[in-house]
Amino acid sequence: MGGPPEFGGFSNVDASGAPEGYAGYLDAVRDVGAVAEWKERSFALLEPRPGAVLLDVGCGTGDDVRALAPRVAPGGRVIGIDASAAMIEEAHRRGAAEGVELRVGDATRLDLSDDAVDGARSERTLQHLDRPEAAVTEMVRVVRPGGWVVLAEPDWATLVVDPCDPALGRELARSASERVRSGTVGRRLRGMLVAAGLADVGVAARVLLVSDVVRARLLFDLDGALERAVAAGRVARGDADSWRSDVDRAAEEGRHLAAMTAFMAWGRVPLRPRPRRSGTLAARQHLTDQGW
Ligand SMILES: C[S@@+](CC[C@H](N)C(=O)[O-])C[C@H]1O[C@@H](n2cnc3c(N)ncnc32)[C@H](O)[C@@H]1O
């Protein structure tokens, strides 16, 4: 693919006029080994088994839906929902598979009845919502008691780059987090699941390290973030140009590095009625902080 798409456009891919750029970006992210492992971990947390019905909210090109389908066969189903008709069309184009169901739909208003599925995941989608809590409430509503809700999101404010002047680095991370609607949702995942009354809440964090500067520029859209900071008057054009030269030189000498923290949180839907026990001892006892 060429350069990265405007990340804010993930909130409405159909209005972007260039959905293939968004699909291509998702493929580029999926190619990163660490991301593939992260996805596997989220799949395992759903405890897929034959006959189960699972849900992927904000499924994009449907690759995760297709990856999960064999794990619920025979007799199971994986439902992928995405707000973008173009993404769902692309997901269909990538091939039908047994047990795969793809639908256009809004994460904050799921067209599913209460307790309709055995487990639900959402990856890198809550960052694109104004009110991620609304999507979490919906996921909790449609998962049956005892089923898992699994969330995985980046936290763009944790973006760091070397080489970079510290002040410019802060602006880079700020711009990166402000270009999407909820750029710092990653750090809030655990709290949202506790607030939603889930049991056995756990959280893990992983730092995505990228030393290949071409890949870092694509995955994190470093240049786009910097341009936003320049446009907002927070970084001088000359400083931005110097930064680009510094990064090019560092890349030539093999000493460039970019990194960002991603979070994953999971919790089990309790038996109804679902109490709100935000911050209770029970919820805290089940916290399993895990670095990677
Ligand atoms: C960064 S992509 C992640 C796709 C996929 N989960 C993956 O890991 O490859 C975010 C997806 O969320 C979708 N999306 C954005 N807002 C949405 C909403 N309100 N409801 C459902 N999907 C939404 C976008 O269309 C896009 O496909």
The ligand as an ORCA input file, in Angstrom:
! r2SCAN-3c Opt
* xyz 0 1
  C      -9.032      0.003     12.886
  S     -10.377     -0.885     12.201
  C     -10.186     -2.468     13.052
  C     -10.795     -3.603     12.276
  C     -10.568     -4.999     12.871
  N     -11.128     -5.090     14.203
  C      -9.122     -5.417     12.860
  O      -8.573     -5.669     13.932
  O      -8.528     -5.516     11.772
  C     -11.811     -0.156     12.952
  C     -13.110     -0.668     12.362
  O     -14.191     -0.140     13.140
  C     -15.245      0.172     12.269
  N     -16.146      1.096     12.972
  C     -15.984      2.427     13.198
  N     -17.033      2.925     13.870
  C     -17.889      1.880     14.079
  C     -19.143      1.746     14.735
  N     -19.766      2.799     15.311
  N     -19.731      0.543     14.757
  C     -19.134     -0.548     14.178
  N     -17.949     -0.477     13.558
  C     -17.320      0.716     13.514
  C     -14.571      0.725     11.045
  O     -15.401      0.707      9.915
  C     -13.343     -0.204     10.931
  O     -13.610     -1.307     10.098
*
